[in-house]
Amino acid sequence: MRHLAGGVAIIATEHEGSRAGLAATAVCSVSADPPTILICINSGASAHEPIHQSGCFSVNLLASGHDDMARRFSGETGVKGDERFATGQWAPLVTGAPVLESALAGFDCRVTEVVTMSTHTVFFGTVVGIVTKAAARPLIYAHGTYGTFSPEGAGLWW
């Protein structure tokens, strides 16, 4: 799976006054009408149950320069729970799930379907709010490292 390069996102939620989040590459657009996104979360991840119980999540697409944020939310730095949100500016949109203001794009989603697949849960969410940031390069993860992609044709940078 390390060969499967992907954009890096922070998946976040808020449930009963506590925020939870994790870094993920298993994020995919499902449909444009209604706008729907899916996320795949390991059932052992600390954010799994809060997402399931809250019925909402945000997908925050990270931009070049967000490497430290990705490491923080992936657990590499040892920071857990609500402490992960001490970096960056976070604000709720519609559902109450925190959205990272400096993200390339932030999608606020309501869970519409849940599918269990082996060790993971696939959460489908209808997009109910969105914020975007123009002219930022996406953060990409592959082979255990972070890089970026230049849409201007310069290619990948690792």
Beta strands, then each sheet from edge to edge (+ up, - down):
strand 1: 6-7
strand 2: 9-15
strand 3: 18-24
strand 4: 27-32
strand 5: 35-42
strand 6: 56-61
strand 7: 90-92
strand 8: 98-100
strand 9: 105-117
strand 10: 120-132
strand 11: 139-142
strand 12: 145-150
strand 13: 155-157
sheet 1: 1+ 11- 12+ 13-
sheet 2: 3+ 2- 6+ 9- 10+ 5- 4+
sheet 3: 7+ 8-
end
